[in-house]
Amino acid sequence: MADRSGSDPVVQARRRAVVDRPWTWLTQVHGADVVVVAGPGDGAGEPADAAVSVRSDVALAIVTADCAPVAFASPEGVVGVAHAGWRGLVAGVLEATVTAMRGAGARTIVAALGPCIHAECYPFGPSDLDMVAERLGAEVRGRSAAGQPALDIPRAVRLVLRRVDVDVVVDAAVCTACSVDHWSWRARQERGRQASVVWLP
């Protein structure tokens, strides 16, 4: 999905096969900005790492390889999606997404964690790991399969969401670096990305 603008007919057809309505895709920057989507296609291409909406005629999309895709829903009809790599987690993208959803009327929020890199495949520089652990908590420290210090992205997502009263009710439990069915930049330098799309029925 190299052309996320939607002008490529192949991209348009693939999108329609998933959900046939305008997609809001983002120019992801590993930050904490959230786009509040007020209408079909609104905010498409904006530099942000999360989107939320109450509209039933939109689709919210992010793309990931090794970062964590996190989808959100609430019984009040507010949905969201976030791209959570280590920089975004440190910046507070998950907390910002939850805050935006609550601002839109969500009271109870649940989350789904999609495929992302796991600690066994994610050795991490000690100084950067110290910084992430200081921000998110020591529990994010893990070990790679080779015994190196590693970052545990799924655990980090769960820790952050627990602090803001959001339960992870679905976990794909798939490591993108291990899975031959998923793209991984870290493991294989692949340029493809998984798309995670959220919409109201």
Secondary structure, DSSP 8 states (H G I E B T S, - for coil): ---TTS-SHHHHHHHHHH-SS-EE--B--SS--EEEE-STTTTTT-B-SEEEE--TT-EEEEEESSSEEEEEE-TTS-EEEEEE-HHHHHHTHHHHHHHHHHHTT-SS-EEEE--B--GGG-B--HHHHHHHHHHH-GGGEEE-TTS-EEE-HHHHHHHHHHHTT-EEEEE---BTTT-TTS--HHHH-----EEEEE---
